[in-house]
Amino acid sequence: MGPEAGLPGTQASASGPASPGAATSAGSAGTAGASAEVVRRGLLRSAAALTVLTFVSRLLGLVREQVRSYYLGTGTSSDAFGLASTLPNLFRRLLGEGAMTAAFVPIFSGYVQKGDQKKLTEFLGAFLTLFTVVTAIVCIVGIGASPWIVETFFTGFARVEGKVALTAVLTQIMFPYLFLVCLAAVAQGALNSFKVFSPSAFTPILLNLAIIALAVLTADLFPDPAYAFAAGFLVGGLFQLVFQLPWFFRLVKGLRLSFNWNHPGVREMIRVFLPGTLTAGIYQVNVFISELIASSLNEGSIAALQFSIRLQELVLGVFVISMTTVILPTLAGQMASGDRSGFGDTHRFALKVLAFVTLPAAVGLIALRRPIVSLLFRQGAFDDHSTDMTAWAVLFHSLGIYFIGMSRSLNQAFYAMKDLKTPMMVSAAAVAVDIGGSLGFSRFLDHGGIALANSASAATSTVLMFILLHRRGVDTGFKAHAWLVARLLGACGMMWGAIAALSLVLPLEGVHGKLYLVAALAAYVVAALAAFGVGCVVLARGEVRGVLELVRRRRGR
């Protein structure tokens, strides 16, 4: 994610001389149009490459959850493991991915662009030393405080004998994962600044493989299978760090640890990082409270929500994560070169592509949620009750898929402007909606109310960031985007009709046979995509033609 890297033609079109006549204006317009097309093709190319790795990672994450469903179901051990994995991951998102990356990449890529290897390594050595010390302290404190955290806040677990103790021990085992994955996040930020994305995108595959392998091979060796999953996280975290190091040291030479924490780059990093940390902290408090509320509901609520989120992440991982990853360096490069017109065009294009992906995915997941959950997870300890609980959460989580995609892309626009304060304020408002919604909706919808509150929070974040980005002078194209969404929803309605019609001749209710479900769901997906495609051609022909033309030209090149 190298924000400062320039793009062909971008700076020239932004800084070209004012045209004295119509011919020059036309030339400038042509240059700007060509530059915009180059940017769009580059985004699609990079996103497509990352999508393959991300999708494989998400598939393996799904297999990991299938293994978890087999050994743990939605019972005591699954809840305990779910909460134990949540706590170190809260700090991972607080210190590592997210806030740190958003602050680190624009600053580090500035050194990359200047080409001064000495200054680059001086900054990186000082920052890495400070970051390592802080992360190590957090890990040590987390290990010591785990029993107190579980006993104090998750009192609902005390209703089941041994659940609190198991959760506390699993949390202690998994906290060192935080240290490993945070250092891996620094390596990822550095590689992305050099526009090297693939090694970092591959590391989640290693994490999932490690968890799957240790769970399958050693589950019977532990007093509870949950211990095998915890051990898999530690081994996977080590793989995530070590795998990136050859590329990291190939690009960053002469790196030494340094205690020069007064380095100008480190001071700027802290200045930018703190608002981002507060943003992530607000969000993680929200996650913590959601888990807290879920722990007071029926047993298995935490596990059902996590299985549901895994499906949501699988959908988002198909393209959304890849697009929002590669868009940051492009946007930051355009902002650094003063190309605000190109900045707006790039962002509008990303939002348009994300809408084409997220809306049909959300509608399809809602329509087919129960057979999908049954196919993927119903096995071993995961019974009909677990299927019902998870499908209930999927219904409400799916409502937020489009808004999550939009909010992630809108966040990147602010990060590209080195503005982490605005996302912090938006996160505070969104978290208030989430917490209030979780408390209110869960009274009537059980754990589904928490999933609905998550979706409402994402919608709040999306609307607020659209408004605030427009106030920053960026042409968000909100009205055009809203009209596109309305037409895509019409196409989704045609897709829903195709699913309903097919259900009359190919029923899915009450069916548990895996082979039948695979064949039937494949037929449903083909019919749904065909109906959505026809709907898009009828209702959004111009946008479809534009994207297909970009793909055609890229292949021609």
C-alpha positions as CSV (number, residue, x, y, z in Angstrom):
1,M,0.0,0.0,0.0
2,G,2.5,2.6,-1.1
3,P,0.5,5.9,-1.1
4,E,3.2,8.1,-2.4
5,A,3.9,6.2,-5.5
6,G,3.1,8.1,-8.6
7,L,0.9,7.0,-11.5
8,P,1.6,7.5,-15.2
9,G,0.2,10.7,-16.4
10,T,-1.4,11.7,-13.2
11,Q,0.9,14.5,-12.2
12,A,1.3,15.8,-15.7
13,S,-2.4,16.1,-16.2
14,A,-2.8,17.8,-12.8
15,S,0.0,20.3,-13.2
16,G,-0.1,21.0,-16.9
17,P,-0.3,24.7,-18.1
18,A,-3.6,26.4,-18.5
19,S,-4.8,26.1,-22.1
20,P,-5.1,29.3,-24.1
21,G,-7.5,27.7,-26.6
22,A,-10.0,24.9,-27.2
23,A,-7.4,22.6,-28.7
24,T,-5.2,22.6,-25.6
25,S,-8.3,22.1,-23.5
26,A,-9.3,19.1,-25.5
27,G,-5.7,17.8,-25.2
28,S,-5.8,18.2,-21.5
29,A,-9.2,16.5,-21.3
30,G,-7.9,13.7,-23.4
31,T,-4.8,13.3,-21.2
32,A,-6.9,13.3,-18.1
33,G,-9.3,10.7,-19.6
34,A,-6.4,8.5,-20.6
35,S,-4.8,8.9,-17.2
36,A,-8.1,8.0,-15.5
37,E,-8.4,4.9,-17.7
38,V,-4.8,3.8,-16.8
39,V,-5.7,4.2,-13.1
40,R,-8.9,2.2,-13.4
41,R,-7.2,-0.6,-15.3
42,G,-4.4,-0.6,-12.7
43,L,-6.9,-0.9,-9.9
44,L,-8.7,-3.8,-11.6
45,R,-5.5,-5.6,-12.4
46,S,-4.1,-5.3,-8.8
47,A,-7.4,-6.1,-7.2
48,A,-7.9,-9.1,-9.4
49,A,-4.5,-10.4,-8.6
50,L,-5.1,-10.0,-4.8
51,T,-8.6,-11.4,-5.1
52,V,-7.2,-14.8,-6.0
53,L,-5.0,-15.0,-2.9
54,T,-7.7,-13.4,-0.7
55,F,-10.3,-15.8,-1.9
56,V,-8.1,-18.8,-1.3
57,S,-7.5,-17.5,2.2
58,R,-11.2,-17.0,2.8
59,L,-11.9,-20.5,1.5
60,L,-9.4,-21.9,3.9
61,G,-10.8,-19.8,6.6
62,L,-14.1,-21.4,5.9
63,V,-12.5,-24.9,6.0
64,R,-11.0,-23.8,9.4
65,E,-14.5,-23.0,10.6
66,Q,-15.8,-26.3,9.3
67,V,-13.2,-28.1,11.3
68,R,-14.2,-26.0,14.3
69,S,-17.8,-26.8,13.7
70,Y,-17.0,-30.6,13.6
71,Y,-14.9,-30.6,16.8
72,L,-16.6,-27.8,18.8
73,G,-20.0,-27.1,17.4
74,T,-21.7,-24.1,19.1
75,G,-21.2,-25.5,22.6
76,T,-19.1,-24.5,25.6
77,S,-15.7,-25.1,24.0
78,S,-16.6,-23.2,20.9
79,D,-17.8,-20.2,22.9
80,A,-14.6,-20.3,25.0
81,F,-12.4,-20.5,22.0
82,G,-14.3,-17.8,20.2
83,L,-13.9,-15.3,23.0
84,A,-10.3,-16.3,23.6
85,S,-9.5,-15.6,20.0
86,T,-11.3,-12.3,20.1
87,L,-9.3,-10.7,22.9
88,P,-5.9,-10.8,21.3
89,N,-7.4,-10.0,18.0
90,L,-8.9,-6.8,19.5
91,F,-5.4,-5.6,20.2
92,R,-4.1,-6.9,16.8
93,R,-6.6,-4.5,15.1
94,L,-5.7,-1.8,17.5
95,L,-1.9,-2.0,17.3
96,G,-1.3,-3.8,14.1
97,E,-3.6,-3.9,11.1
98,G,-5.8,-0.9,10.6
99,A,-4.6,2.0,12.6
100,M,-0.9,1.3,12.4
101,T,-1.0,0.4,8.7
102,A,-3.0,3.5,7.9
103,A,-0.5,5.7,9.7
104,F,2.7,3.9,8.7
105,V,2.2,3.4,5.0
106,P,1.8,7.1,3.9
107,I,4.9,8.1,6.0
108,F,7.1,5.1,5.1
109,S,6.2,5.4,1.4
110,G,7.3,9.0,1.5
111,Y,10.8,7.8,2.3
112,V,10.5,5.1,-0.4
113,Q,9.6,7.8,-3.0
114,K,12.6,9.9,-2.0
115,G,14.9,7.0,-2.6
116,D,17.2,7.7,0.4
117,Q,17.9,4.2,1.8
118,K,19.7,5.6,4.8
119,K,16.9,7.8,6.0
120,L,14.4,5.0,5.3
121,T,16.2,2.5,7.4
122,E,16.8,5.0,10.2
123,F,13.1,5.7,10.4
124,L,12.1,2.1,10.2
125,G,14.7,0.9,12.7
126,A,13.6,3.5,15.3
127,F,9.9,2.8,14.7
128,L,10.2,-0.9,14.7
129,T,12.1,-0.9,18.0
130,L,9.5,1.3,19.7
131,F,6.6,-0.8,18.2
132,T,8.2,-4.1,19.3
133,V,8.6,-2.8,22.9
134,V,5.0,-1.5,23.1
135,T,3.6,-4.7,21.6
136,A,5.6,-6.9,24.0
137,I,4.4,-5.0,27.0
138,V,0.8,-5.3,25.8
139,C,1.2,-9.1,25.4
140,I,2.7,-9.6,28.9
141,V,0.0,-7.5,30.5
142,G,-2.7,-9.3,28.5
143,I,-1.4,-12.7,29.5
144,G,-1.5,-11.7,33.2
145,A,-4.9,-10.0,33.0
146,S,-6.7,-12.6,31.0
147,P,-8.3,-14.5,34.0
148,W,-9.4,-11.2,35.5
149,I,-10.9,-10.0,32.2
150,V,-12.9,-13.2,31.7
151,E,-14.1,-13.5,35.3
152,T,-15.0,-9.8,35.6
153,F,-16.7,-9.1,32.3
154,F,-18.1,-12.4,31.0
155,T,-20.0,-13.4,34.1
156,G,-22.6,-15.2,31.8
157,F,-20.0,-17.9,31.2
158,A,-20.1,-18.8,35.0
159,R,-23.5,-20.5,34.4
160,V,-21.6,-23.4,32.8
161,E,-19.1,-25.2,35.0
162,G,-15.5,-24.8,33.8
163,K,-16.3,-22.4,31.0
164,V,-14.6,-19.4,32.6
165,A,-11.4,-21.3,33.5
166,L,-11.2,-22.8,30.0
167,T,-11.7,-19.4,28.3
168,A,-9.0,-17.8,30.5
169,V,-6.4,-20.4,29.8
170,L,-7.1,-20.3,26.0
171,T,-6.8,-16.6,26.1
172,Q,-3.4,-16.8,27.8
173,I,-2.2,-19.3,25.2
174,M,-3.2,-17.1,22.3
175,F,-2.0,-13.7,23.5
176,P,1.6,-14.2,22.1
177,Y,-0.1,-14.4,18.6
178,L,-0.6,-10.6,19.0
179,F,3.2,-10.0,19.2
180,L,3.9,-12.1,16.1
181,V,1.1,-10.7,13.9
182,C,1.8,-7.1,14.8
183,L,5.4,-7.5,13.6
184,A,4.0,-9.2,10.5
185,A,1.8,-6.1,10.0
186,V,4.9,-3.9,9.9
187,A,6.5,-6.1,7.3
188,Q,3.2,-6.0,5.3
189,G,3.1,-2.2,5.5
190,A,6.7,-1.9,4.3
191,L,6.1,-4.3,1.4
192,N,2.9,-2.6,0.3
193,S,4.7,0.7,0.3
194,F,7.0,-0.8,-2.4
195,K,3.8,-2.0,-4.2
196,V,4.6,-5.6,-3.3
197,F,1.3,-7.1,-2.2
198,S,1.3,-10.9,-2.9
199,P,3.6,-12.2,-0.1
200,S,1.4,-10.4,2.6
201,A,-1.8,-11.6,0.9
202,F,-0.5,-15.1,1.1
203,T,0.2,-15.2,4.8
204,P,-3.4,-15.7,5.9
205,I,-3.4,-18.9,3.9
206,L,-0.5,-20.1,6.1
207,L,-2.4,-19.1,9.2
208,N,-5.4,-21.1,8.2
209,L,-3.4,-24.1,7.1
210,A,-1.6,-24.1,10.5
211,I,-4.8,-24.0,12.5
212,I,-6.5,-26.7,10.3
213,A,-3.4,-29.0,10.5
214,L,-2.9,-28.8,14.2
215,A,-6.6,-29.1,15.0
216,V,-7.0,-32.3,12.8
217,L,-3.7,-33.9,13.9
218,T,-3.6,-33.0,17.6
219,A,-7.2,-32.5,18.7
220,D,-7.4,-35.9,20.4
221,L,-4.1,-35.3,22.3
222,F,-5.5,-32.4,24.4
223,P,-8.1,-32.6,27.2
224,D,-10.3,-30.3,25.1
225,P,-10.0,-29.9,21.3
226,A,-10.1,-26.1,21.7
227,Y,-6.4,-26.2,22.9
228,A,-5.4,-27.5,19.5
229,F,-7.0,-24.6,17.8
230,A,-5.3,-22.2,20.1
231,A,-1.9,-23.8,19.4
232,G,-2.6,-23.5,15.6
233,F,-3.1,-19.7,16.0
234,L,0.4,-19.4,17.5
235,V,2.1,-21.5,14.8
236,G,0.2,-19.6,12.1
237,G,1.2,-16.3,13.5
238,L,4.9,-17.3,13.4
239,F,4.4,-18.4,9.7
240,Q,2.8,-15.0,8.9
241,L,5.9,-13.2,10.1
242,V,8.6,-15.4,8.9
243,F,7.2,-15.9,5.4
244,Q,7.5,-12.1,4.6
245,L,11.0,-11.7,5.8
246,P,12.9,-12.6,2.6
247,W,11.0,-10.0,0.6
248,F,11.3,-7.5,3.5
249,F,15.1,-7.7,3.8
250,R,15.5,-7.7,0.1
251,L,13.9,-4.3,-0.1
252,V,15.1,-2.9,3.3
253,K,18.8,-3.2,3.6
254,G,21.0,-2.4,6.5
255,L,18.2,-2.3,9.1
256,R,19.2,-1.9,12.7
257,L,17.2,-1.5,15.8
258,S,17.4,2.0,17.2
259,F,16.2,3.7,20.4
260,N,16.2,7.1,18.6
261,W,12.5,7.5,19.4
262,N,12.8,11.3,18.9
263,H,13.3,10.7,15.1
264,P,11.1,13.1,13.1
265,G,9.5,10.2,11.2
266,V,8.7,8.5,14.5
267,R,7.2,11.7,15.9
268,E,5.0,12.1,12.9
269,M,4.0,8.5,13.0
270,I,2.9,8.9,16.6
271,R,1.0,12.1,15.7
272,V,-0.9,10.4,12.9
273,F,-1.2,7.0,14.7
274,L,-2.9,8.2,17.9
275,P,-6.2,9.3,16.2
276,G,-6.2,6.0,14.3
277,T,-5.6,4.1,17.5
278,L,-8.5,5.9,19.1
279,T,-10.6,5.0,16.1
280,A,-9.6,1.4,16.3
281,G,-10.0,1.5,20.1
282,I,-13.6,2.8,19.8
283,Y,-14.3,0.0,17.3
284,Q,-12.7,-2.7,19.5
285,V,-14.6,-1.5,22.6
286,N,-17.7,-2.0,20.5
287,V,-16.6,-5.6,19.5
288,F,-15.9,-6.3,23.2
289,I,-19.3,-5.1,24.3
290,S,-21.0,-7.1,21.6
291,E,-19.3,-10.2,22.8
292,L,-20.2,-9.3,26.3
293,I,-23.9,-9.0,25.4
294,A,-23.7,-12.2,23.4
295,S,-22.2,-14.0,26.4
296,S,-25.3,-13.3,28.5
297,L,-27.6,-14.8,25.8
298,N,-28.2,-18.5,25.0
299,E,-25.2,-20.7,25.0
300,G,-23.6,-20.8,21.6
301,S,-24.5,-17.2,20.7
302,I,-20.9,-16.1,20.4
303,A,-20.0,-19.1,18.3
304,A,-23.1,-18.6,16.0
305,L,-22.2,-15.0,15.4
306,Q,-18.6,-15.9,14.6
307,F,-19.6,-18.6,12.1
308,S,-21.9,-16.0,10.5
309,I,-19.2,-13.4,10.3
310,R,-17.0,-16.0,8.6
311,L,-19.5,-16.3,5.8
312,Q,-19.7,-12.5,5.7
313,E,-15.9,-12.3,5.4
314,L,-15.9,-14.9,2.7
315,V,-18.2,-12.7,0.6
316,L,-16.2,-9.6,1.4
317,G,-13.0,-11.4,0.6
318,V,-14.0,-12.2,-2.9
319,F,-13.2,-8.7,-4.1
320,V,-13.9,-6.0,-1.5
321,I,-10.8,-6.5,0.6
322,S,-8.6,-6.6,-2.5
323,M,-10.0,-3.4,-3.9
324,T,-9.8,-1.5,-0.7
325,T,-6.2,-2.6,-0.2
326,V,-5.0,-1.5,-3.6
327,I,-7.0,1.7,-3.7
328,L,-5.0,3.3,-0.8
329,P,-1.7,3.8,-2.6
330,T,-3.5,5.0,-5.7
331,L,-5.5,7.6,-3.9
332,A,-2.6,8.7,-1.7
333,G,-0.4,9.1,-4.8
334,Q,-3.0,11.3,-6.5
335,M,-3.5,13.4,-3.4
336,A,0.2,13.9,-3.0
337,S,0.5,15.0,-6.6
338,G,-2.5,17.4,-6.2
339,D,-4.7,15.5,-8.6
340,R,-8.0,16.0,-6.8
341,S,-10.0,15.3,-9.9
342,G,-8.3,12.0,-10.4
343,F,-8.7,11.3,-6.7
344,G,-12.5,11.7,-7.0
345,D,-12.7,9.7,-10.2
346,T,-10.7,6.8,-8.7
347,H,-12.9,6.7,-5.6
348,R,-16.2,6.9,-7.5
349,F,-15.0,4.0,-9.7
350,A,-14.1,1.9,-6.7
351,L,-17.5,2.5,-5.1
352,K,-19.2,1.6,-8.3
353,V,-17.4,-1.7,-8.7
354,L,-17.9,-2.6,-5.0
355,A,-21.7,-2.0,-5.4
356,F,-21.8,-4.5,-8.3
357,V,-20.2,-7.1,-6.1
358,T,-21.7,-6.6,-2.6
359,L,-25.4,-6.1,-3.4
360,P,-26.0,-9.4,-5.3
361,A,-23.8,-11.2,-2.8
362,A,-25.8,-9.9,0.1
363,V,-29.2,-10.8,-1.5
364,G,-28.0,-14.2,-2.5
365,L,-26.7,-15.0,1.0
366,I,-30.0,-13.9,2.5
367,A,-32.0,-16.0,0.2
368,L,-29.9,-19.2,0.5
369,R,-28.6,-18.7,4.1
370,R,-29.9,-21.9,5.7
371,P,-28.8,-24.4,3.0
372,I,-25.4,-22.7,2.8
373,V,-24.9,-23.0,6.5
374,S,-26.1,-26.6,6.5
375,L,-23.8,-27.5,3.7
376,L,-20.7,-25.8,5.1
377,F,-21.0,-26.5,8.9
378,R,-23.6,-29.1,9.7
379,Q,-21.4,-32.0,10.8
380,G,-20.1,-33.6,14.0
381,A,-21.0,-31.4,17.0
382,F,-22.8,-28.8,14.7
383,D,-26.4,-30.0,14.7
384,D,-29.8,-28.6,13.5
385,H,-29.9,-26.2,16.5
386,S,-26.5,-24.8,15.6
387,T,-27.6,-24.5,12.0
388,D,-30.7,-22.5,13.0
389,M,-28.7,-20.2,15.3
390,T,-26.1,-19.5,12.6
391,A,-28.6,-18.9,9.8
392,W,-30.4,-16.5,12.1
393,A,-27.3,-14.4,12.5
394,V,-26.4,-14.6,8.8
395,L,-29.8,-13.1,7.9
396,F,-28.9,-9.8,9.7
397,H,-25.2,-9.8,9.0
398,S,-25.9,-10.0,5.3
399,L,-27.8,-6.7,5.5
400,G,-24.5,-5.0,6.2
401,I,-22.3,-6.4,3.5
402,Y,-22.8,-3.5,1.0
403,F,-22.3,-0.9,3.8
404,I,-19.1,-2.6,5.0
405,G,-17.7,-2.5,1.5
406,M,-18.6,1.2,1.1
407,S,-17.3,2.3,4.5
408,R,-14.0,0.5,4.0
409,S,-13.5,2.3,0.7
410,L,-14.5,5.6,2.1
411,N,-12.1,5.1,5.0
412,Q,-9.3,4.7,2.6
413,A,-10.1,8.1,1.0
414,F,-9.5,9.8,4.4
415,Y,-6.4,7.7,5.1
416,A,-5.0,8.8,1.8
417,M,-5.4,12.4,2.9
418,K,-3.6,11.5,6.2
419,D,-6.8,12.3,8.0
420,L,-7.5,9.7,10.7
421,K,-9.5,12.1,12.9
422,T,-12.6,12.0,10.7
423,P,-12.8,8.2,10.7
424,M,-12.4,8.4,14.5
425,M,-15.4,10.6,14.9
426,V,-17.5,8.6,12.5
427,S,-16.5,5.4,14.4
428,A,-17.6,6.9,17.6
429,A,-21.1,7.6,16.2
430,A,-21.3,4.2,14.5
431,V,-20.3,2.4,17.8
432,A,-23.0,4.3,19.7
433,V,-25.5,2.9,17.2
434,D,-24.0,-0.6,17.4
435,I,-24.0,-0.7,21.2
436,G,-27.5,0.8,21.5
437,G,-28.8,-1.5,18.8
438,S,-27.2,-4.6,20.4
439,L,-28.8,-3.8,23.7
440,G,-32.2,-3.1,22.2
441,F,-32.5,-5.5,19.3
442,S,-31.1,-8.5,21.3
443,R,-34.2,-8.3,23.6
444,F,-36.4,-9.3,20.7
445,L,-34.0,-11.0,18.2
446,D,-31.5,-12.7,20.6
447,H,-28.1,-12.9,19.0
448,G,-29.6,-11.9,15.6
449,G,-30.2,-8.5,17.2
450,I,-26.4,-8.1,17.7
451,A,-25.9,-8.9,14.0
452,L,-28.6,-6.4,13.0
453,A,-26.9,-3.7,15.1
454,N,-23.6,-4.4,13.4
455,S,-25.2,-3.8,10.0
456,A,-26.9,-0.6,11.2
457,S,-23.6,0.6,12.5
458,A,-22.0,0.0,9.1
459,A,-24.8,1.9,7.4
460,T,-24.4,4.8,9.8
461,S,-20.6,4.9,9.1
462,T,-21.2,4.9,5.3
463,V,-23.7,7.7,5.3
464,L,-21.6,9.9,7.6
465,M,-18.4,9.4,5.6
466,F,-20.2,10.2,2.3
467,I,-21.3,13.5,3.8
468,L,-18.0,14.4,5.3
469,L,-16.0,13.5,2.2
470,H,-18.2,15.7,0.2
471,R,-17.6,18.5,2.6
472,R,-13.9,18.0,2.1
473,G,-14.4,19.1,-1.5
474,V,-14.3,15.6,-3.0
475,D,-16.8,14.8,-5.7
476,T,-18.3,11.6,-4.3
477,G,-21.0,11.3,-7.0
478,F,-23.5,10.4,-4.2
479,K,-26.6,11.0,-6.3
480,A,-25.3,9.0,-9.2
481,H,-24.2,6.2,-6.9
482,A,-27.6,6.1,-5.2
483,W,-29.3,5.8,-8.6
484,L,-26.9,3.0,-9.5
485,V,-27.7,1.2,-6.2
486,A,-31.5,1.5,-6.9
487,R,-31.0,0.0,-10.4
488,L,-28.8,-2.8,-9.0
489,L,-31.4,-3.6,-6.4
490,G,-33.9,-3.9,-9.2
491,A,-31.5,-6.5,-10.8
492,C,-31.3,-8.2,-7.4
493,G,-35.1,-8.4,-7.3
494,M,-34.9,-10.3,-10.6
495,M,-32.3,-12.6,-9.0
496,W,-34.5,-13.2,-6.0
497,G,-37.4,-14.1,-8.4
498,A,-35.2,-16.7,-10.2
499,I,-34.3,-18.3,-6.8
500,A,-37.9,-18.4,-5.8
501,A,-38.9,-20.0,-9.1
502,L,-36.2,-22.6,-8.9
503,S,-37.2,-23.5,-5.4
504,L,-40.5,-24.8,-6.7
505,V,-38.7,-27.6,-8.7
506,L,-35.5,-28.0,-6.7
507,P,-36.4,-27.7,-3.0
508,L,-33.8,-27.1,-0.3
509,E,-35.8,-27.0,2.9
510,G,-35.1,-29.9,5.2
511,V,-32.4,-31.4,2.9
512,H,-29.1,-32.4,4.6
513,G,-27.4,-34.6,1.9
514,K,-24.1,-32.9,1.0
515,L,-24.0,-34.0,-2.6
516,Y,-27.6,-32.9,-3.2
517,L,-26.9,-29.5,-1.6
518,V,-23.7,-29.0,-3.6
519,A,-25.5,-29.7,-6.9
520,A,-28.6,-27.8,-6.0
521,L,-26.8,-24.7,-4.7
522,A,-24.6,-24.7,-7.8
523,A,-27.8,-24.6,-9.9
524,Y,-29.2,-21.8,-7.7
525,V,-26.0,-19.7,-8.1
526,V,-26.0,-20.1,-11.9
527,A,-29.6,-19.1,-12.1
528,A,-29.2,-16.2,-9.7
529,L,-26.1,-14.8,-11.6
530,A,-27.8,-15.2,-14.9
531,A,-30.9,-13.3,-13.7
532,F,-28.7,-10.6,-12.1
533,G,-26.7,-10.3,-15.3
534,V,-29.9,-9.8,-17.3
535,G,-31.1,-7.3,-14.8
536,C,-27.9,-5.3,-15.0
537,V,-28.0,-5.3,-18.8
538,V,-31.5,-4.0,-18.7
539,L,-31.2,-1.5,-15.8
540,A,-27.5,-0.5,-15.7
541,R,-26.2,-1.1,-19.2
542,G,-23.9,2.0,-19.3
543,E,-22.0,1.0,-16.2
544,V,-21.7,-2.6,-17.3
545,R,-20.4,-1.6,-20.7
546,G,-17.8,0.7,-19.1
547,V,-16.3,-2.0,-16.8
548,L,-16.3,-4.6,-19.6
549,E,-14.6,-2.1,-21.9
550,L,-11.8,-1.7,-19.4
551,V,-11.4,-5.4,-19.1
552,R,-11.3,-5.8,-22.9
553,R,-8.7,-3.1,-23.3
554,R,-6.5,-4.6,-20.6
555,R,-6.6,-8.0,-22.4
556,G,-5.8,-6.2,-25.6
557,R,-2.7,-4.7,-24.1
